[in-house]
């Protein structure tokens, strides 16, 4: 099994540009949980936050529009989350911050 995995990994090709294209195809919807958590952290009830985020996420998906742009224009969101906080929520480095640590542990 280890030999098979080694063979798969040896043939693995990574195309960072293509990965970024695929991420962009999601319109930023993968950040919806972080938006929800920030809203609750700022005092909105979980139920209300969920309802707003779900509605905006569906608007993004159905209209093929960037989720962050939709949120920036919504007063229900901007009342709780500043433009700077919104940028931080959508920063991709949040999702890759532990990559170096993980690689060090795996490839000791």
SVG drawing of the C-alpha trace seen along z (x, -y; Angstrom):
<svg xmlns="http://www.w3.org/2000/svg" viewBox="-33 -49 46 51">
<polyline fill="none" stroke="black" stroke-width="0.4" points="0.0,0.0 2.9,-2.4 4.5,-1.5 1.3,-2.3 1.0,-5.7 4.6,-6.5 3.9,-5.8 0.9,-8.1 2.8,-10.9 5.7,-10.6 3.4,-11.2 1.5,-14.0 1.5,-17.3 0.4,-20.4 -0.7,-23.5 -1.0,-26.4 -2.7,-28.6 -5.3,-26.0 -5.8,-25.5 -6.5,-29.2 -8.9,-29.1 -10.8,-26.3 -11.0,-28.2 -12.3,-31.3 -15.1,-29.2 -16.6,-28.8 -17.2,-32.6 -15.7,-32.6 -18.5,-30.5 -16.0,-28.4 -15.6,-31.4 -19.3,-31.4 -18.6,-29.6 -16.0,-32.2 -18.5,-34.9 -21.1,-33.2 -18.7,-32.8 -17.6,-36.5 -21.2,-37.6 -21.9,-35.6 -18.6,-36.8 -19.8,-40.3 -23.1,-39.7 -25.6,-38.5 -27.6,-35.5 -26.5,-32.3 -30.0,-31.8 -30.0,-35.3 -26.4,-35.0 -27.1,-31.7 -30.2,-33.0 -28.4,-36.1 -25.3,-34.1 -27.3,-31.4 -29.4,-33.9 -26.3,-35.8 -24.5,-32.5 -27.5,-31.4 -27.6,-34.8 -23.9,-34.5 -24.2,-31.0 -27.4,-31.6 -26.1,-34.8 -22.5,-33.7 -21.3,-36.7 -18.5,-37.1 -19.7,-36.3 -17.5,-38.9 -18.7,-41.6 -22.3,-40.8 -21.5,-40.9 -19.7,-44.3 -22.9,-45.8 -25.2,-44.4 -25.9,-46.7 -26.8,-43.8 -23.3,-42.5 -21.4,-45.8 -23.1,-46.7 -21.1,-43.9 -18.1,-43.3 -15.8,-46.0 -14.3,-46.0 -10.9,-45.1 -12.3,-42.2 -14.1,-41.0 -10.8,-41.1 -9.2,-39.0 -12.0,-36.5 -11.5,-35.9 -7.7,-35.8 -6.6,-32.4 -3.5,-32.3 -5.9,-31.4 -6.3,-28.0 -2.7,-27.4 -1.1,-28.8 -0.1,-25.3 1.2,-23.8 4.9,-24.2 4.3,-22.7 2.3,-19.7 5.0,-19.0 7.7,-19.1 5.8,-16.6 5.0,-14.3 8.5,-14.4 10.7,-14.1"/>
</svg>
